[in-house]
Amino acid sequence: MNNSLLITGTDTNVGKTFVTTALVYYVQKYLPDRSLGLLKLMQTGTGDRELYEKLFGNLEPADNPKQKNSIKIATPLHFQAPLAPPIAAEQEGKNIDLSVVWQCLTEFQQQQDLVFIEALGGLGSPVTYELTVADIAAEWRLPTILVVPIKLGAIAQTVANVALARSRNIDLRGIVLSCCEFSEQNNNSDDLAPVGLIESLTQVPILGILPYIDDLTKENTLTTIVSDWDWELMLSSKFS
């Protein structure tokens, strides 16, 4: 269904959680009549699941899944070790059952107006011994945005990840440039990740730029930032 958006990146710790959180804040403020599903594809170790529960857990609907301005949160699969999922699962003597994730996703798609899905790692990160995040995005036909950290090497990483997305026929809506982990590089972000050059090399639009933010609870700041992003490209017109 086209009411979903996968937020993935070029690697781990590139700002996917900041981008996802900012998108949720935006929907809460500017699309208050939309119910929202927030899905972590799967998690190893601790982190995003606990954070989302802390930030948005009080907005989960008790009875009515279509309650407006509500958020349903789920992490269908969780493994203890902070490792690649196939390795973390193997250490626990478990298999990765993607049917559990698929069932949760389809339920969210049917029940909620919008579904944000945060991937794990990067577009090329392994989900199983056979599949990567890119394979999941392609097979499940998930519209996708790519989060790219503003740092030396950003151009090459972006070109490589866009090529991977194209090889899988992923519906790549655009790129978000993120400076969440690199505050000292804000001043020369145009040199490290020039928008014009990246768009020329990839033929993929830059949807927006996320400057350095040190606190995910800064709702007003994050909402203001993403309000300038290209939402028409990120989401289908029925949600704009």
TAZIKA-V109017 format. One record per helix or strand of 2 or more residues. SS is the DSSP state (H for helix, E for strand). FROM is the first residue (numbers start at 1). LEN is the number of residues. If there is no record, write none. Layout:
BEGIN
[[SS	FROM	LEN] [SS	FROM	LEN]]
END
This chain:
BEGIN
[[E	4	6] [H	16	15] [E	36	5] [E	43	2] [H	48	12] [E	71	5] [E	78	2] [H	85	7] [H	98	14] [E	114	5] [H	133	7] [E	144	6] [H	154	14] [E	172	7] [H	183	10] [H	195	8] [E	206	5] [H	219	8] [H	231	4] [H	237	3]]
END
